[in-house]
């Protein structure tokens, strides 16, 4: 049984495109076509507006919280081609960095696992993905993957900093060999997996083909070190796929259709334990899905529009005209 635990009246003046809880689940960041980013204190079912951040000049598509070990940091991306990184200093939120390296709408931002440092991946309608790395003293180094997706990139999601299978066969006392990877989804109907080479350059490692229209979101599932890696994807074609890879060395990914919806699916989001997937679509519904013992994905809930939202980081729409 899934119940709505809290509803937040954001007072946004236009459609909300994203809503993300911070690491501790005490704050909620929202963004909207009204060009603003808002942060609320939602402890104990409350909803106190902490900050109303203005700096974008177009609809704001997505927000992402950095890990709290780096302080209170939030990234946002917009149709205005900008990525803004906001930081709280002494109780006041300020713009700490502005990335203006894209030629078109920036549709997705995602922080890398904190083990790698402060790294932000940004996907844009100009087809490029940029990676911003904090190098200290207020400086950010930029790497860019040009033509990552023809026509445009809609989503980016990092792989967890856990080596698949390490829970079972990691030699004790040996530091795991982290390899940075992330997934992206684009207007070429493809999901691509990217890997950082030893020279620091990013290389396309894999193309995953199953969708017949724009890929709207990808979400790499959290991991505790079991052998299987999992990615969820959703598309304009109404389908949600669960991709699994059981063998890192062969790097073979197989898709399983979770469900075919009657409308575009905007977002997919994993629970922290990776056993529940939240899906939100153009039918104004959020549905929760769980894998059964026999490997089938079953819907364990659906939450209709007007009943508030489920306590997961999924919202109803990123209706960007690209």
C-alpha positions as CSV (number, residue, x, y, z in Angstrom):
1,X,0.0,0.0,0.0
2,X,1.4,3.4,-1.0
3,X,0.0,6.5,0.5
4,X,0.7,10.2,0.0
5,X,2.6,11.5,3.0
6,X,2.9,15.1,2.1
7,X,1.7,17.7,-0.5
8,X,3.7,20.8,-1.1
9,X,2.1,24.0,-2.5
10,X,5.1,25.5,-4.3
11,X,3.4,28.6,-5.5
12,X,5.2,28.2,-8.8
13,X,3.5,30.2,-11.5
14,X,3.8,27.6,-14.2
15,X,4.4,23.9,-14.7
16,X,6.8,22.1,-12.4
17,X,9.4,20.0,-14.2
18,X,11.4,18.5,-11.4
19,X,11.3,17.9,-7.7
20,X,14.3,16.5,-5.8
21,X,14.8,15.6,-2.1
22,X,18.2,16.3,-0.6
23,X,20.4,13.5,0.8
24,X,18.7,13.6,4.2
25,X,15.2,14.0,2.9
26,X,14.7,17.2,4.8
27,X,14.7,19.6,1.9
28,X,12.9,19.7,-1.4
29,X,14.1,21.5,-4.5
30,X,11.6,22.3,-7.3
31,X,12.0,24.0,-10.7
32,X,9.5,25.4,-13.1
33,X,8.7,27.1,-16.4
34,X,8.4,30.2,-14.3
35,X,12.2,30.3,-14.5
36,X,12.7,29.8,-10.7
37,X,14.2,27.2,-8.5
38,X,12.7,26.9,-5.0
39,X,13.9,25.1,-1.9
40,X,11.6,24.0,0.9
41,X,12.2,22.7,4.4
42,X,9.8,19.7,4.5
43,X,10.7,18.2,7.9
44,X,7.8,16.7,9.9
45,X,5.4,17.2,7.0
46,X,6.0,21.0,6.9
47,X,6.7,23.1,3.9
48,X,8.7,26.2,4.6
49,X,10.1,28.1,1.7
50,X,13.9,28.6,2.3
51,X,15.0,30.0,-1.0
52,X,13.5,31.3,-4.3
53,X,16.5,31.3,-6.7
54,X,16.3,33.5,-9.7
55,X,19.0,33.5,-12.4
56,X,17.7,31.5,-15.3
57,X,16.1,33.2,-18.3
58,X,13.9,30.3,-19.4
59,X,12.1,27.2,-18.2
60,X,14.2,25.2,-15.7
61,X,14.1,21.6,-16.5
62,X,16.0,19.8,-13.8
63,X,17.7,20.2,-10.4
64,X,20.2,18.0,-8.7
65,X,21.7,18.0,-5.1
66,X,25.4,17.3,-4.6
67,X,26.4,15.1,-1.7
68,X,26.4,16.9,1.6
69,X,30.1,16.2,2.2
70,X,30.7,19.1,-0.2
71,X,28.2,21.4,1.6
72,X,24.7,22.4,0.5
73,X,25.0,22.6,-3.3
74,X,22.3,22.4,-5.9
75,X,22.7,22.4,-9.7
76,X,19.9,23.5,-12.1
77,X,19.7,23.5,-15.9
78,X,17.5,25.4,-18.3
79,X,16.2,26.1,-21.8
80,X,18.3,29.3,-21.5
81,X,21.4,27.1,-22.3
82,X,22.8,27.6,-18.8
83,X,23.7,25.4,-15.9
84,X,23.8,27.2,-12.6
85,X,25.4,25.8,-9.4
86,X,24.0,27.3,-6.2
87,X,25.6,27.1,-2.8
88,X,24.3,27.9,0.7
89,X,26.8,30.0,2.7
90,X,25.8,31.1,6.2
91,X,22.2,30.4,5.6
92,X,22.0,32.2,2.3
93,X,21.7,30.6,-1.1
94,X,23.9,32.2,-3.8
95,X,25.0,31.5,-7.4
96,X,28.5,30.0,-7.1
97,X,29.1,29.1,-10.8
98,X,27.4,29.5,-14.2
99,X,28.3,27.2,-17.1
100,X,27.4,28.7,-20.5
101,X,29.2,26.2,-22.8
102,X,26.1,24.9,-24.6
103,X,24.5,26.2,-27.7
104,X,21.0,25.0,-26.9
105,X,18.7,24.0,-24.0
106,X,20.4,22.0,-21.2
107,X,17.9,19.3,-20.3
108,X,19.6,17.2,-17.6
109,X,22.1,17.5,-14.8
110,X,23.4,14.7,-12.6
111,X,26.2,14.7,-9.9
112,X,28.7,11.8,-10.0
113,X,29.0,9.6,-7.0
114,X,30.7,11.6,-4.2
115,X,33.7,9.2,-4.2
116,X,34.9,10.8,-7.5
117,X,34.8,14.4,-6.2
118,X,32.4,17.1,-7.3
119,X,31.6,16.3,-10.9
120,X,28.5,17.3,-12.8
121,X,27.3,15.8,-16.1
122,X,25.1,18.0,-18.2
123,X,23.1,16.9,-21.3
124,X,22.0,19.4,-23.9
125,X,19.8,19.7,-27.0
126,X,23.0,20.7,-28.9
127,X,23.9,17.0,-28.8
128,X,26.8,17.5,-26.4
129,X,27.4,16.3,-22.9
130,X,29.7,18.4,-20.7
131,X,31.4,17.3,-17.5
132,X,32.2,20.0,-14.9
133,X,34.8,19.1,-12.3
134,X,35.4,21.3,-9.3
135,X,39.2,21.8,-9.0
136,X,39.1,24.1,-5.9
137,X,39.4,27.8,-5.3
138,X,36.0,28.3,-7.1
139,X,37.4,26.9,-10.4
140,X,35.6,24.3,-12.6
141,X,37.3,22.3,-15.3
142,X,35.1,21.5,-18.3
143,X,35.3,18.5,-20.6
144,X,32.9,18.1,-23.4
145,X,31.7,15.1,-25.4
146,X,30.5,16.6,-28.7
147,X,27.9,14.9,-30.8
148,X,27.1,12.5,-28.0
149,X,23.5,12.2,-29.4
150,X,22.5,13.6,-32.8
151,X,19.6,16.1,-32.5
152,X,20.0,16.3,-28.7
153,X,20.6,14.7,-25.3
154,X,17.7,14.5,-22.9
155,X,19.1,12.7,-19.8
156,X,22.3,11.7,-18.0
157,X,22.7,9.3,-15.1
158,X,25.9,8.1,-13.4
159,X,26.7,4.5,-12.6
160,X,27.2,3.8,-8.9
161,X,30.8,3.8,-7.6
162,X,30.5,0.1,-6.8
163,X,32.3,-2.5,-8.8
164,X,29.7,-5.1,-9.9
165,X,30.3,-8.4,-8.0
166,X,32.5,-6.7,-5.4
167,X,30.2,-7.7,-2.6
168,X,31.0,-11.3,-3.3
169,X,34.5,-11.5,-4.6
170,X,36.3,-8.3,-3.4
171,X,39.7,-9.3,-1.8
172,X,39.8,-7.9,1.7
173,X,41.7,-4.8,2.3
174,X,42.1,-4.1,-1.4
175,X,40.9,-0.8,-2.7
176,X,38.4,-1.3,-5.5
177,X,39.4,-0.1,-9.0
178,X,36.8,2.6,-9.7
179,X,35.9,3.3,-13.3
180,X,33.8,6.3,-13.9
181,X,30.7,5.5,-16.1
182,X,27.4,7.2,-16.9
183,X,24.5,6.6,-19.2
184,X,22.8,9.1,-21.5
185,X,19.5,9.1,-23.5
186,X,18.8,11.1,-26.6
187,X,16.7,12.2,-29.5
188,X,18.4,9.5,-31.6
189,X,16.2,6.9,-29.7
190,X,19.5,5.6,-28.2
191,X,20.9,5.0,-24.7
192,X,24.6,5.3,-24.6
193,X,27.1,4.2,-22.0
194,X,30.2,6.3,-21.5
195,X,33.4,5.4,-19.7
196,X,36.4,7.5,-18.7
197,X,39.6,6.2,-20.3
198,X,43.0,6.2,-18.4
199,X,44.0,9.4,-20.2
200,X,40.9,11.1,-18.8
201,X,39.0,11.2,-22.1
202,X,35.4,10.0,-22.3
203,X,34.7,7.1,-24.7
204,X,31.4,5.6,-25.9
205,X,31.4,2.1,-24.5
206,X,28.0,0.9,-25.6
207,X,24.8,1.7,-27.5
208,X,21.5,0.3,-26.2
209,X,18.8,0.1,-28.8
210,X,15.1,-0.8,-28.1
211,X,13.1,2.5,-28.1
212,X,11.4,3.7,-31.2
213,X,11.2,7.4,-30.3
214,X,13.1,9.9,-28.2
215,X,14.6,8.6,-24.9
216,X,13.3,10.9,-22.3
217,X,15.1,9.6,-19.1
218,X,17.6,7.0,-18.0
219,X,18.3,6.0,-14.4
220,X,21.2,3.8,-13.4
221,X,20.2,1.7,-10.4
222,X,22.0,2.0,-7.1
223,X,24.1,-1.1,-6.2
224,X,25.5,-2.8,-3.2
225,X,28.0,-4.8,-5.3
226,X,25.9,-7.7,-6.6
227,X,27.1,-8.9,-10.0
228,X,24.2,-7.5,-12.0
229,X,24.1,-3.9,-13.2
230,X,20.7,-2.3,-14.0
231,X,19.5,0.7,-15.9
232,X,15.9,1.9,-16.5
233,X,14.9,3.9,-19.5
234,X,11.7,5.6,-20.7
235,X,10.7,7.2,-23.9
236,X,8.3,9.3,-26.0
237,X,7.2,5.8,-27.4
238,X,5.4,5.1,-24.1
239,X,7.7,2.2,-23.2
240,X,9.8,1.6,-20.1
241,X,12.7,-0.9,-20.4
242,X,14.8,-2.4,-17.6
243,X,18.3,-3.2,-18.9
244,X,20.5,-5.7,-17.1
245,X,24.2,-6.7,-17.5
246,X,25.3,-9.8,-15.7
247,X,28.9,-9.9,-16.9
248,X,31.1,-6.8,-16.8
249,X,33.7,-8.4,-19.1
250,X,31.3,-9.1,-21.9
251,X,29.4,-5.9,-21.3
252,X,26.2,-7.3,-22.8
253,X,23.0,-5.6,-21.8
254,X,19.6,-7.2,-22.3
255,X,16.3,-5.2,-22.3
256,X,13.1,-6.3,-20.6
257,X,9.9,-4.3,-21.3
258,X,8.5,-3.2,-18.0
259,X,5.3,-1.7,-19.4
260,X,3.9,0.0,-22.5
261,X,2.0,3.2,-21.5
262,X,-0.6,5.0,-23.6
263,X,1.4,8.3,-23.5
264,X,4.9,9.7,-23.3
265,X,6.9,8.6,-20.2
266,X,8.9,11.5,-18.8
267,X,10.8,10.2,-15.9
268,X,12.1,7.0,-14.2
269,X,13.6,7.0,-10.7
270,X,14.9,4.2,-8.4
271,X,14.3,3.9,-4.7
272,X,17.6,4.0,-2.7
273,X,17.6,0.2,-2.3
274,X,17.0,-0.2,-6.1
275,X,14.1,-2.6,-5.6
276,X,11.3,-0.1,-6.5
277,X,11.1,2.0,-9.7
278,X,8.9,5.1,-9.9
279,X,7.6,6.0,-13.3
280,X,5.8,9.3,-14.3
281,X,4.2,10.0,-17.6
282,X,2.0,12.2,-19.7
283,X,-1.1,10.5,-18.2
284,X,-0.5,12.6,-15.1
285,X,0.2,9.4,-13.0
286,X,3.1,8.2,-11.0
287,X,3.3,4.4,-10.8
288,X,5.6,2.3,-8.6
289,X,6.9,-1.0,-9.9
290,X,8.7,-3.9,-8.2
291,X,10.3,-7.1,-9.6
292,X,8.6,-10.2,-8.4
293,X,10.4,-13.5,-7.5
294,X,9.9,-14.9,-11.0
295,X,11.5,-11.8,-12.6
296,X,8.3,-10.1,-13.7
297,X,7.8,-6.4,-13.0
298,X,4.5,-5.7,-11.3
299,X,2.8,-2.4,-10.5
300,X,2.4,-2.0,-6.7
301,X,0.6,1.3,-6.8
302,X,-0.5,4.2,-8.8
303,X,-0.9,7.7,-7.6
304,X,-3.3,9.9,-9.6
305,X,-3.0,13.6,-10.3
306,X,-4.7,15.7,-7.6
307,X,-3.8,13.3,-4.8
308,X,-0.4,14.8,-4.3
309,X,2.8,13.0,-5.2
310,X,4.6,9.9,-4.0
311,X,7.6,10.4,-1.8
312,X,10.0,9.7,-4.6
313,X,12.0,12.1,-6.8
314,X,9.7,11.9,-9.8
315,X,7.5,14.6,-11.3
316,X,5.1,14.8,-14.1
317,X,6.8,16.5,-16.9
318,X,9.8,17.9,-18.7
319,X,7.8,19.2,-21.5
320,X,10.6,21.0,-23.2
321,X,10.0,22.1,-26.8
322,X,13.4,21.2,-28.2
